[in-house]
Amino acid sequence: MLYPFLPRCLLAIPVVLTVLGSPVGVLARPADVFIPYLDNIQSSLPPGLVMRLPTAIPLSGHSDIEESKLIVRVFPSEIPESFTVGLFICERSSHPCLLGSFSVDRNTSASAKRELERHQVKGDRVFLATGVEGYLIEGPRQNPFSAFSTMMWQQNDMIYTISFPAIERENIVLMGVSMASEQPLYHDVPLPVPSDESNDEEGIG
């Protein structure tokens, strides 16, 4: 995992309204910032892993950041098998450039299961979709203390993680709702290209 307010009793209310008021279907697509990178994301995604991305990147606590200028990087891992899409605000700087990240692990990953269990015990439970609940631990409650909050959930044999600055608590939940509800991304396997030899054979005779 990369680098690693609303009252809690009211947190689920805007989330439920978002689910009920948003159209869910095959026409949905990831946020515009991801579109130029979709081919790279899908081709880099390990076969068998199913990635989910939000349809928007709301940033109420970072109004000075333009979504169109964010930099997207992908980080596939083989051992354990996982995949992370990171959002960065700069290429290189003396200050941290990471804005946030979205990750997926298999639900058989021992490390991911441990982290999910920790979130289930210590985190706030959040309704994301029918039969899907997330668990959010705010940065100040992380051990050790972190400027980043994380939310984890299990869905269709995958474990997902969102990590963003703690000030974006409400937006972390909104992005989780979007990810849990929209169409996922799979490994993009290119179709085989017919060889010239087969064409030559058809022309013989």
C-alpha positions in Angstrom: 0.0 0.0 0.0 1.3 3.4 -0.9 2.3 5.8 2.0 -0.1 4.9 3.7 -16.1 16.3 9.4 -19.2 14.9 9.4 -20.6 13.4 12.7 -20.3 9.6 12.5 -24.0 9.1 13.2 -24.9 11.2 10.1 -22.2 9.8 7.8 -24.4 7.2 6.1 -27.2 9.6 5.2 -25.6 11.4 2.2 -24.1 8.1 1.1 -27.5 6.4 0.8 -28.9 9.4 -1.1 -26.0 9.3 -3.4 -26.6 5.6 -4.2 -30.3 6.1 -4.7 -29.9 9.3 -6.8 -27.1 8.2 -9.1 -27.7 6.2 -12.3 -25.8 2.9 -12.2 -25.1 1.0 -15.4 -22.8 0.0 -18.2 -22.5 3.6 -19.4 -20.6 4.7 -16.3 -16.9 5.2 -16.7 -14.0 6.1 -14.4 -13.2 9.8 -13.7 -11.8 11.8 -16.6 -8.4 11.9 -15.0 -8.1 8.1 -15.6 -9.2 8.0 -19.2 -5.8 8.6 -20.8 -4.3 5.9 -18.7 -7.0 3.2 -19.1 -5.1 1.1 -21.6 -2.1 1.1 -19.3 -4.2 0.4 -16.2 -6.0 -2.6 -17.8 -2.9 -4.0 -19.5 -0.9 -3.7 -16.2 -3.6 -5.3 -14.1 -2.6 -8.8 -13.1 -5.0 -11.4 -14.6 -7.6 -12.4 -12.1 -7.7 -9.1 -10.2 -10.7 -6.8 -10.7 -10.0 -3.1 -10.3 -12.6 -0.5 -9.4 -12.2 3.3 -9.8 -14.5 6.2 -8.9 -16.3 8.2 -11.5 -15.1 11.5 -9.9 -12.4 12.7 -7.6 -14.1 15.2 -5.2 -11.6 17.2 -3.1 -13.3 19.6 -0.7 -10.2 20.0 1.4 -7.9 20.6 -1.6 -9.7 23.2 -3.7 -6.5 24.4 -5.2 -5.8 21.1 -6.9 -7.1 20.7 -10.5 -8.2 17.1 -11.3 -7.1 17.5 -14.9 -3.5 18.2 -13.7 -3.2 15.1 -11.5 -0.7 12.5 -12.5 -1.7 8.8 -12.6 0.7 6.0 -11.9 0.1 2.3 -11.6 1.9 -0.1 -9.3 1.4 -3.8 -9.9 2.8 -6.3 -7.5 3.3 -10.1 -7.9 4.1 -11.1 -4.3 1.6 -10.7 -2.9 -0.5 -10.1 -6.0 -2.0 -6.7 -5.8 -2.5 -3.5 -7.9 -2.5 0.1 -6.9 -3.4 3.2 -8.9 -1.9 6.4 -7.4 -2.8 10.0 -7.9 0.1 12.5 -7.7 0.1 16.3 -7.7 3.6 16.6 -9.1 6.3 14.5 -10.8 9.0 15.3 -8.2 9.3 17.6 -5.3 10.9 18.1 -1.8 7.4 17.7 -0.5 5.3 14.5 -0.8 3.5 14.4 -4.2 1.0 11.6 -3.4 -2.6 12.8 -3.2 -4.3 9.4 -2.8 -4.5 5.8 -4.0 -6.8 3.0 -4.9 -5.8 -0.6 -4.4 -7.1 -4.1 -4.9 -5.9 -7.4 -3.4 -7.2 -10.9 -3.6 -9.3 -11.9 -0.5 -6.8 -14.8 -0.1 -4.0 -12.4 0.6 -2.9 -12.8 4.3 -1.7 -9.3 4.6 -4.8 -7.8 3.0 -7.1 -9.9 5.2 -5.2 -8.8 8.3 -5.6 -5.1 7.3 -9.3 -5.6 6.5 -9.9 -7.3 9.9 -8.1 -4.3 11.6 -10.4 -1.9 9.8 -13.4 -4.0 10.8 -12.5 -3.8 14.4 -11.3 -0.2 14.6 -13.0 1.6 11.7 -16.3 3.2 11.2 -18.8 1.0 9.3 -20.1 2.7 6.1 -22.8 1.4 3.7 -21.4 1.4 0.1 -23.8 -0.8 -1.9 -26.3 -3.6 -1.4 -24.4 -6.2 0.6 -21.2 -4.2 0.7 -19.9 -2.4 3.8 -16.7 -0.4 4.1 -14.6 0.3 7.2 -12.9 3.7 7.5 -10.1 4.5 9.9 -9.2 8.2 10.0 -5.6 9.3 10.0 -5.4 10.4 13.6 -6.6 6.9 14.7 -4.1 5.1 12.6 -1.2 3.3 14.4 1.2 5.0 13.9 -0.5 8.4 13.4 -1.0 9.3 9.7 -2.1 12.2 7.7 -4.0 9.7 5.5 -7.2 8.0 6.2 -8.0 4.5 4.8 -11.2 2.7 3.9 -11.3 -1.0 3.1 -14.0 -3.4 2.0 -14.5 -6.8 0.5 -16.5 -7.3 -2.7 -16.6 -10.2 -5.2 -13.6 -12.0 -3.7 -11.5 -8.9 -3.8 -10.3 -6.5 -1.1 -10.3 -2.8 -1.9 -8.5 0.1 -0.2 -8.9 3.8 -0.6 -6.2 6.1 0.9 -6.6 9.9 1.0 -5.8 12.8 3.4 -7.9 12.6 6.5 -9.5 16.0 5.6 -11.3 14.2 2.8 -13.3 11.9 5.0 -16.6 12.5 3.4 -15.2 12.3 -0.1 -13.4 9.0 0.6 -16.8 7.6 1.4 -18.3 9.1 -1.8 -15.5 7.6 -3.9 -16.1 4.2 -2.2 -19.8 4.3 -3.0 -18.9 5.0 -6.7 -16.3 2.3 -6.8 -18.6 -0.3 -5.3 -21.5 0.5 -7.6 -19.9 1.0 -11.0 -18.5 -1.4 -13.6 -15.1 -2.8 -12.7 -12.0 -3.1 -14.9 -10.4 -6.4 -15.9 -7.1 -7.3 -17.5 -7.1 -6.1 -21.1 -6.0 -9.0 -23.2 -5.3 -8.0 -26.9 -7.0 -10.0 -29.6 -4.7 -12.2 -31.7 -3.6 -10.7 -35.0 -4.0 -13.0 -38.0 -0.6 -13.9 -39.4 0.5 -13.1 -43.0 1.1 -16.8 -43.6 -2.6 -17.7 -43.3 -3.5 -14.9 -45.7 -0.8 -16.2 -48.2 -2.2 -19.7 -48.0 -5.7 -18.5 -48.7 -4.4 -16.8 -51.8 -2.6 -19.9 -53.2 -4.3 -21.9 -55.9 
